[in-house]
């Protein structure tokens, strides 16, 4: 390495950009499996006062610097896993005869019978950010048989600070015509299994960065254990959930209490 190259190296700061010349060689000790023997460095831009340092930062601080936080290894891993989920979703539904349909984001009314909507103006008329593309997808299913709305933006205006209720999120909404409940469950199980196994196959490095226990993910394969609604209600009542009757929806305590569904095989 020349003195010029060495001096250029000493000038570099965190998140500086540069051209690097050298010889690529295989090295199994390296995270990527390869190392670069550097013979030349040409700085493009030297970063000054980069706010995110190699130490712990609070979430609020990192969110204020979101555009820079994306450069970190953990955020890289999250975005790569997300990208694989999207790619695998398209593959699954395309390979299983579904047609992609994109419903509008601006709608004239609620899709789920609630008044908590984000209001905007559509020229001289009232409009709202979509809560769901379900009604449009149901109509499209009558025309095409099997359709999906892949990872479209959805907005819920109810105020909440829980992880189960997001104001803005992206979701998948398939619809199928002439399909009974058992057939629908089978498709759902195959989809979840396909997504998880695709991520395991292509994102091992990212899952390691995120410190995920891949042994548990490897067990997610269709078919899944099932329990009927009738049996679930009876089991909940037997476990002391006096607040639930037949016909009620399951709430968070009913779904997240692991011992509740232990008999159905939903927990290790």
Protein Blocks (a to p, Z undefined) as FASTA:
>chain_A
ZZklmmmmmmpcghiacdddddddddfkbmnopacddfbdcdfbdcehiabdcbdddfkl
mmmmmmmmmmpmklmmmmmmmmmmmmmmmmmmmmnopacddddfbdcbdfkopabdcddd
ehjaccdddfbfklmmmmmmmmnopacdehiacddfbdcfbfklcfbdcddddddehiaf
klmmmmmmmmmmmmmmmmmmmmmmmmmmnopafklmmmmccddddddfklmmmmmmmnop
akbcehiacdfklmmmmklmmmnopaZZ
